[in-house]
């Protein structure tokens, strides 16, 4: 096979659409949950930046509320997608449970749900 043919096959393969039919329903759900977890993380980071700039109690509680939402979404993602990485999922769910428990106990903020 010539270099030109190899290059054309590579280009053709990269243009082939890999559609939703290639994924299982669980993979689709896990991809959606992963995207939601990343969005929750981005929200938490944004609220942290606001809290760092403001340093008030209401802003701290807003950040903690966003952080709790992120850890809940992380927990849900790993519980749902456990079959792909069981050991990591168990560790992440345990960590999320610990963070959620400690945050609820020590935050002093109302309505963290």
C-alpha positions as CSV (number, residue, x, y, z in Angstrom):
1,X,0.0,0.0,0.0
2,X,1.4,3.4,-1.0
3,X,1.7,6.3,1.4
4,X,-1.0,8.2,-0.6
5,X,-3.4,5.3,-0.3
6,X,-2.7,5.0,3.5
7,X,-3.3,8.7,3.9
8,X,-6.6,8.5,1.9
9,X,-7.8,5.6,4.0
10,X,-6.9,7.4,7.2
11,X,-8.8,10.5,6.1
12,X,-11.8,8.4,5.0
13,X,-11.9,6.6,8.3
14,X,-11.8,9.8,10.3
15,X,-14.8,11.1,8.4
16,X,-16.9,8.1,9.1
17,X,-19.6,9.1,11.6
18,X,-19.7,7.2,14.8
19,X,-23.3,7.5,15.7
20,X,-25.4,6.7,18.7
21,X,-26.1,3.3,17.3
22,X,-22.5,2.3,18.1
23,X,-23.0,2.9,21.8
24,X,-25.1,0.8,24.2
25,X,-27.9,2.5,26.2
26,X,-25.7,2.3,29.3
27,X,-22.8,4.0,27.5
28,X,-25.2,6.7,26.3
29,X,-26.5,7.3,29.8
30,X,-23.0,7.3,31.2
31,X,-21.9,9.9,28.6
32,X,-24.9,12.1,29.5
33,X,-24.1,11.7,33.2
34,X,-20.5,12.5,32.7
35,X,-21.4,15.7,30.8
36,X,-23.8,16.7,33.6
37,X,-21.1,16.0,36.2
38,X,-18.6,18.2,34.3
39,X,-21.3,21.0,34.2
40,X,-21.9,20.6,37.9
41,X,-18.1,20.9,38.5
42,X,-17.9,24.0,36.4
43,X,-20.8,25.5,38.4
44,X,-19.0,24.7,41.6
45,X,-15.8,26.3,40.4
46,X,-17.7,29.4,39.3
47,X,-19.3,29.7,42.7
48,X,-15.9,29.2,44.4
49,X,-14.5,32.2,42.4
50,X,-17.5,34.3,43.5
51,X,-17.0,33.3,47.1
52,X,-13.2,34.0,47.0
53,X,-14.0,37.5,45.6
54,X,-16.8,38.3,48.1
55,X,-15.9,36.2,51.2
56,X,-19.4,36.6,52.7
57,X,-21.4,33.8,54.5
58,X,-24.2,33.8,51.8
59,X,-21.6,33.3,49.0
60,X,-19.9,30.6,51.0
61,X,-23.2,28.7,51.4
62,X,-23.9,29.2,47.6
63,X,-20.5,27.7,46.8
64,X,-21.2,24.8,49.2
65,X,-24.6,24.2,47.7
66,X,-23.0,24.0,44.2
67,X,-20.2,21.7,45.6
68,X,-22.8,19.4,47.1
69,X,-24.7,19.3,43.8
70,X,-21.4,18.4,42.1
71,X,-20.6,15.6,44.5
72,X,-24.1,14.2,44.3
73,X,-23.9,14.1,40.5
74,X,-20.4,12.5,40.7
75,X,-21.9,9.8,43.0
76,X,-24.8,9.2,40.7
77,X,-22.5,8.9,37.7
78,X,-20.2,6.4,39.3
79,X,-23.1,4.4,40.8
80,X,-24.7,4.2,37.3
81,X,-21.5,3.5,35.4
82,X,-19.9,1.2,37.9
83,X,-19.6,-1.7,35.5
84,X,-17.0,0.2,33.5
85,X,-14.6,0.8,36.4
86,X,-15.8,-1.0,39.5
87,X,-12.9,-0.3,41.8
88,X,-12.7,3.3,40.9
89,X,-16.4,3.7,41.2
90,X,-16.4,2.2,44.7
91,X,-13.7,4.6,45.8
92,X,-15.4,7.6,44.2
93,X,-18.8,6.8,45.8
94,X,-17.1,6.4,49.2
95,X,-15.3,9.7,48.8
96,X,-18.5,11.5,47.7
97,X,-20.4,10.0,50.6
98,X,-17.7,11.2,53.0
99,X,-17.6,14.7,51.6
100,X,-21.4,15.0,51.5
101,X,-21.6,13.8,55.2
102,X,-18.9,16.2,56.4
103,X,-20.2,19.1,54.5
104,X,-23.7,18.6,55.9
105,X,-22.4,18.3,59.4
106,X,-20.0,21.1,59.4
107,X,-21.2,23.8,57.0
108,X,-23.6,25.7,59.1
109,X,-25.5,26.5,55.9
110,X,-29.2,25.8,55.5
111,X,-30.7,24.3,52.4
112,X,-27.7,22.5,51.0
113,X,-30.1,20.2,49.1
